[in-house]
Amino acid sequence: MTALRAAAETAVRQCLNLEGEESCAVVTDDEREPIGEAIYEVASEITDDAVIVRYPPGETHGSEPPEPVAAAMAAADVVLAPTTKSLSHTRARTEANEAGARVATLPGITEDVFTTGLAADYESIAAHCEAVREQVAGADEIRVTTDAGTDITFGVADREWLSDTGIVHEPGEMSNLPAGEVFISPETADGTFVVDGTMRPHGLLADGHRLTFEVEDGLVTHISDDEIRETVENAAEESEARSASERSGEAAETVGDAAYNLAELGIGTNVAVTELVGSVLLDEKAGGTVHIAIGDNAGIGGETEAPIHLDGILREPTVFADGDPIELPTPESD
């Protein structure tokens, strides 16, 4: 419990800067309860207005939590959410931020990732984020290539680059923990990306195992992997649970193309992550990597809502901003 306690101290005190007069909601599930309890223990020592809310794990990353959980999130000043399935790309998280909460999600967190990932120097992460943003800011077009076969071009348009530094001190801010990325929800994308790092449900890919995705006009048109393709197809066939038509008693529309949306381009800036371990939460932050996601991007500056958000990590990419290669953060040596 000592290691969990130390990581919880970093999350609550350094990253979220919880203060005595504030309220705090710790949202967890049946499979991540020890981490949730460690965070709650630290939070309850700082404020008398701390609660822990537990519910069964969601079916997929991006699934909405039960209404009482969403209500607790929206009513709190600070929210920390160590959960099996991600709450990052949910309306519940967005609405909590809009209500002024500072939110840290820890999707798919394990005790090992929690204790190692929260040992990073977050001031250093913030500096690397700023350096990357300076290089991509104002670019109309971003191109990513890799020796594994990736060659994809993203149209930025008026979308904004965001930073996930792990420092969540202002009302309405959010971050993943562990942190460290600069990311955007592109307006459109065309080309091919090949995942050779980490992606659910496979975890860390073995040498030579590659997942290929074809993209046209911002939609994924081909997925080489049967399991991932089935996951996306199933998401596309889901009904819009909160659609206006359902509330009025009419048949709800299916998610459809939203599940195939090219949702995110991210650049890892956490140089303390020296090797990929098979956790998307940690690996997508690794300095010198790129990750590309499919599905929901409504919570990160996009316009597409979907019950799915799948990230794939690409090793050793080259990133061009309007044709010029940018300098990526490199992992620290041991």
C-alpha positions as CSV (number, residue, x, y, z in Angstrom):
1,M,0.0,0.0,0.0
2,T,3.0,2.3,0.5
3,A,3.7,2.5,-3.3
4,L,0.0,3.3,-4.0
5,R,0.0,5.9,-1.3
6,A,3.0,7.7,-2.8
7,A,1.5,7.8,-6.2
8,A,-1.9,8.9,-4.8
9,E,-0.1,11.8,-3.0
10,T,1.4,12.9,-6.3
11,A,-1.9,12.7,-8.1
12,V,-4.0,14.5,-5.5
13,R,-1.5,17.1,-4.2
14,Q,0.8,17.9,-7.1
15,C,-1.3,17.2,-10.2
16,L,-4.7,18.2,-8.9
17,N,-3.6,20.6,-6.1
18,L,-6.7,19.7,-4.0
19,E,-7.3,22.3,-1.3
20,G,-9.1,22.0,2.0
21,E,-12.2,24.0,1.1
22,E,-12.8,22.0,-2.1
23,S,-15.0,19.0,-2.8
24,C,-13.5,15.9,-4.4
25,A,-15.1,12.9,-6.1
26,V,-13.1,9.7,-6.7
27,V,-14.7,7.6,-9.4
28,T,-13.6,4.0,-9.6
29,D,-15.0,0.6,-10.4
30,D,-15.0,-2.9,-9.0
31,E,-11.7,-3.8,-10.7
32,R,-9.7,-0.7,-9.7
33,E,-10.9,-0.3,-6.1
34,P,-7.5,-0.4,-4.4
35,I,-6.2,2.6,-6.5
36,G,-9.5,4.4,-5.9
37,E,-9.2,3.8,-2.2
38,A,-5.6,5.1,-2.1
39,I,-6.6,8.3,-3.8
40,Y,-9.7,8.7,-1.6
41,E,-7.5,8.2,1.5
42,V,-5.3,11.1,0.6
43,A,-8.1,13.3,-0.6
44,S,-10.1,12.8,2.7
45,E,-7.0,13.9,4.7
46,I,-7.1,17.2,2.8
47,T,-10.9,17.9,2.7
48,D,-13.9,16.8,4.6
49,D,-15.9,17.0,1.4
50,A,-14.5,13.9,-0.4
51,V,-16.5,10.9,-1.7
52,I,-15.7,7.7,-3.5
53,V,-18.1,6.3,-6.1
54,R,-17.8,2.8,-7.4
55,Y,-19.7,1.1,-10.2
56,P,-19.3,-2.0,-12.4
57,P,-16.7,-1.5,-15.2
58,G,-18.1,0.0,-18.5
59,E,-18.5,-2.2,-21.5
60,T,-16.1,-0.2,-23.7
61,H,-13.8,2.7,-23.5
62,G,-15.9,5.9,-23.8
63,S,-19.1,4.3,-22.4
64,E,-21.1,6.7,-20.3
65,P,-21.1,5.9,-16.5
66,P,-24.4,5.6,-14.6
67,E,-26.3,8.8,-14.0
68,P,-25.4,9.0,-10.2
69,V,-21.7,8.8,-11.1
70,A,-22.1,11.6,-13.7
71,A,-23.9,13.7,-11.2
72,A,-21.2,13.3,-8.6
73,M,-18.6,14.3,-11.2
74,A,-20.5,17.4,-12.2
75,A,-21.0,18.5,-8.6
76,A,-17.3,18.2,-7.5
77,D,-14.5,20.7,-7.6
78,V,-12.0,17.9,-8.3
79,V,-12.5,14.6,-9.9
80,L,-10.1,11.7,-10.1
81,A,-11.3,8.6,-12.1
82,P,-9.2,5.4,-11.9
83,T,-11.3,3.1,-14.0
84,T,-11.0,0.0,-16.2
85,K,-12.7,1.6,-19.1
86,S,-11.9,5.2,-20.0
87,L,-14.2,8.1,-19.0
88,S,-12.0,10.6,-20.9
89,H,-14.2,10.7,-24.0
90,T,-17.6,10.8,-22.3
91,R,-20.3,13.4,-21.9
92,A,-20.0,12.9,-18.1
93,R,-16.4,14.1,-18.2
94,T,-17.2,16.9,-20.5
95,E,-20.1,18.1,-18.4
96,A,-18.0,18.0,-15.2
97,N,-15.4,20.2,-16.9
98,E,-18.1,22.5,-18.2
99,A,-19.4,22.8,-14.6
100,G,-15.9,23.9,-13.5
101,A,-14.4,20.7,-12.2
102,R,-10.7,19.8,-12.5
103,V,-10.7,16.3,-13.8
104,A,-8.0,13.6,-14.0
105,T,-8.9,10.4,-15.7
106,L,-6.8,7.2,-15.3
107,P,-8.3,4.9,-17.9
108,G,-7.2,1.2,-17.7
109,I,-4.8,2.1,-14.9
110,T,-3.0,-0.8,-13.2
111,E,-1.2,-0.7,-9.9
112,D,2.2,-1.0,-11.7
113,V,1.4,1.8,-14.1
114,F,0.0,4.0,-11.3
115,T,3.1,3.6,-9.1
116,T,5.6,4.0,-12.0
117,G,3.8,6.6,-14.1
118,L,3.2,9.0,-11.3
119,A,6.9,9.2,-10.5
120,A,7.6,11.5,-13.5
121,D,8.8,15.1,-13.4
122,Y,5.7,16.9,-14.5
123,E,7.5,20.3,-14.9
124,S,9.7,18.6,-17.5
125,I,6.7,17.1,-19.2
126,A,5.1,20.6,-19.4
127,A,8.3,22.0,-21.0
128,H,8.3,19.2,-23.6
129,C,4.7,19.8,-24.4
130,E,5.3,23.5,-25.0
131,A,8.3,22.8,-27.2
132,V,6.2,20.4,-29.4
133,R,3.3,22.9,-29.6
134,E,5.5,25.7,-30.7
135,Q,6.6,23.5,-33.7
136,V,3.1,22.5,-34.8
137,A,1.1,25.6,-34.0
138,G,-0.2,27.3,-37.0
139,A,0.5,24.4,-39.4
140,D,-2.3,23.6,-41.8
141,E,-1.1,20.1,-42.5
142,I,0.6,17.4,-40.4
143,R,2.1,14.3,-42.1
144,V,3.3,11.3,-40.2
145,T,5.5,8.5,-41.7
146,T,7.2,5.5,-40.3
147,D,9.4,2.7,-41.6
148,A,6.6,0.3,-40.7
149,G,4.5,1.7,-43.5
150,T,2.6,4.7,-42.1
151,D,2.1,7.6,-44.4
152,I,-0.9,9.7,-43.4
153,T,-1.7,13.4,-43.7
154,F,-4.0,15.3,-41.4
155,G,-5.8,18.5,-42.2
156,V,-5.8,20.7,-39.1
157,A,-8.1,23.6,-40.3
158,D,-9.1,25.6,-37.2
159,R,-8.8,22.8,-34.7
160,E,-6.7,23.6,-31.6
161,W,-3.6,21.6,-30.4
162,L,-4.0,20.7,-26.7
163,S,-1.5,19.6,-24.1
164,D,-1.8,16.9,-21.4
165,T,0.8,17.9,-18.9
166,G,-0.6,16.3,-15.8
167,I,-0.9,19.7,-14.1
168,V,-4.6,20.3,-13.5
169,H,-4.8,23.4,-11.4
170,E,-7.4,25.6,-13.1
171,P,-11.2,25.2,-13.1
172,G,-12.4,23.3,-16.2
173,E,-9.1,21.6,-17.0
174,M,-8.6,17.9,-17.5
175,S,-5.7,15.5,-18.0
176,N,-5.0,11.8,-18.2
177,L,-2.7,10.4,-15.6
178,P,0.0,9.4,-16.2
179,A,0.4,12.4,-18.5
180,G,2.5,13.7,-21.3
181,E,1.2,14.4,-24.8
182,V,0.3,17.1,-27.3
183,F,-2.8,16.2,-29.3
184,I,-5.5,17.4,-31.7
185,S,-8.7,16.2,-33.3
186,P,-8.0,16.8,-36.9
187,E,-10.6,18.1,-39.3
188,T,-9.8,15.4,-41.8
189,A,-7.2,12.7,-42.7
190,D,-6.1,10.6,-45.6
191,G,-3.6,7.8,-45.9
192,T,-2.4,4.7,-44.0
193,F,-1.2,4.3,-40.5
194,V,0.4,1.1,-39.1
195,V,0.4,0.4,-35.4
196,D,3.5,-1.4,-34.3
197,G,3.5,-0.5,-30.6
198,T,0.5,-0.9,-28.3
199,M,-3.2,-1.2,-29.1
200,R,-6.2,-2.8,-27.4
201,P,-7.2,-5.6,-27.2
202,H,-3.7,-6.9,-28.0
203,G,-1.6,-4.8,-25.6
204,L,2.1,-4.6,-26.6
205,L,2.5,-6.0,-30.1
206,A,5.1,-8.7,-30.7
207,D,8.0,-7.9,-33.1
208,G,6.6,-8.1,-36.6
209,H,2.9,-7.9,-35.5
210,R,1.5,-4.8,-37.2
211,L,-2.1,-3.4,-37.5
212,T,-2.9,-1.5,-40.7
213,F,-5.6,1.1,-41.1
214,E,-6.6,2.8,-44.3
215,V,-8.2,6.3,-43.9
216,E,-10.1,8.3,-46.5
217,D,-11.8,11.7,-45.9
218,G,-11.4,11.4,-42.2
219,L,-13.0,7.9,-41.9
220,V,-11.3,4.5,-41.4
221,T,-12.2,2.4,-44.5
222,H,-10.1,-0.7,-43.8
223,I,-8.9,-2.4,-40.6
224,S,-6.5,-5.4,-41.0
225,D,-7.1,-6.9,-37.6
226,D,-10.3,-9.0,-37.1
227,E,-10.8,-8.3,-33.4
228,I,-10.4,-4.5,-33.8
229,R,-12.6,-4.5,-36.9
230,E,-15.3,-6.3,-35.0
231,T,-15.1,-3.9,-32.0
232,V,-15.5,-0.9,-34.3
233,E,-18.4,-2.6,-36.2
234,N,-20.2,-3.4,-33.0
235,A,-19.8,0.2,-31.8
236,A,-21.2,1.4,-35.2
237,E,-24.3,-0.7,-34.7
238,E,-25.0,0.6,-31.2
239,S,-28.0,2.9,-30.7
240,E,-27.6,6.4,-29.6
241,A,-28.6,5.9,-26.0
242,R,-29.5,9.5,-25.3
243,S,-30.8,10.5,-28.7
244,A,-33.7,12.8,-28.9
245,S,-35.6,10.3,-30.9
246,E,-35.3,7.6,-28.2
247,R,-36.4,10.1,-25.5
248,S,-39.5,10.8,-27.5
249,G,-40.3,7.1,-27.9
250,E,-39.1,6.8,-31.6
251,A,-36.5,4.4,-32.8
252,A,-33.0,5.5,-31.9
253,E,-30.4,5.9,-34.7
254,T,-27.3,3.9,-34.8
255,V,-23.8,5.3,-34.3
256,G,-22.8,4.5,-37.8
257,D,-19.8,6.3,-39.3
258,A,-19.0,8.0,-36.1
259,A,-17.3,4.8,-34.9
260,Y,-15.0,5.0,-37.8
261,N,-14.0,8.6,-37.3
262,L,-10.3,9.4,-37.3
263,A,-10.5,11.0,-33.9
264,E,-7.1,12.1,-32.7
265,L,-3.4,12.6,-33.5
266,G,-1.2,12.7,-30.4
267,I,2.5,13.1,-29.8
268,G,4.1,11.7,-26.7
269,T,6.1,14.0,-24.5
270,N,6.8,11.9,-21.4
271,V,10.6,11.2,-21.6
272,A,10.5,9.2,-18.4
273,V,8.8,6.4,-20.3
274,T,11.8,4.6,-21.7
275,E,10.0,1.6,-23.2
276,L,6.5,0.5,-24.1
277,V,4.9,-1.8,-21.6
278,G,1.6,-2.7,-23.1
279,S,-0.6,-0.1,-21.3
280,V,-2.1,2.3,-23.8
281,L,-2.5,4.9,-20.9
282,L,1.2,4.9,-20.4
283,D,2.6,4.0,-23.8
284,E,0.8,6.8,-25.7
285,K,2.6,9.3,-23.5
286,A,6.1,7.9,-24.3
287,G,8.4,10.5,-25.7
288,G,9.2,10.1,-29.4
289,T,6.0,8.1,-30.2
290,V,2.8,9.1,-32.0
291,H,-0.7,7.7,-31.4
292,I,-3.7,7.8,-33.6
293,A,-7.2,7.1,-32.4
294,I,-10.5,6.0,-33.9
295,G,-14.0,7.1,-32.7
296,D,-15.1,9.8,-30.3
297,N,-13.4,13.2,-30.3
298,A,-16.2,15.4,-28.9
299,G,-14.3,16.0,-25.7
300,I,-11.0,17.1,-27.3
301,G,-12.1,19.7,-29.8
302,G,-13.9,17.6,-32.4
303,E,-17.5,17.2,-33.3
304,T,-18.0,13.4,-33.3
305,E,-19.6,11.5,-30.5
306,A,-19.2,7.7,-30.4
307,P,-19.2,5.0,-27.7
308,I,-15.6,4.1,-28.6
309,H,-12.1,5.7,-28.6
310,L,-9.3,3.3,-29.7
311,D,-5.7,4.5,-29.6
312,G,-2.8,2.8,-31.4
313,I,0.8,3.7,-30.7
314,L,3.4,4.1,-33.5
315,R,7.1,3.6,-32.9
316,E,9.8,5.9,-34.3
317,P,7.6,8.2,-36.4
318,T,8.7,11.2,-38.4
319,V,6.3,14.1,-38.1
320,F,6.1,17.0,-40.6
321,A,4.4,20.3,-40.0
322,D,3.6,21.9,-43.4
323,G,6.4,19.9,-44.9
324,D,9.1,20.6,-42.2
325,P,10.2,17.8,-39.9
326,I,9.7,18.6,-36.2
327,E,11.9,17.6,-33.3
328,L,10.3,15.0,-31.0
329,P,11.1,14.5,-27.4
330,T,13.4,11.5,-26.8
331,P,13.2,9.1,-23.9
332,E,15.7,9.6,-21.1
333,S,18.5,7.1,-20.9
334,D,18.5,4.8,-17.9
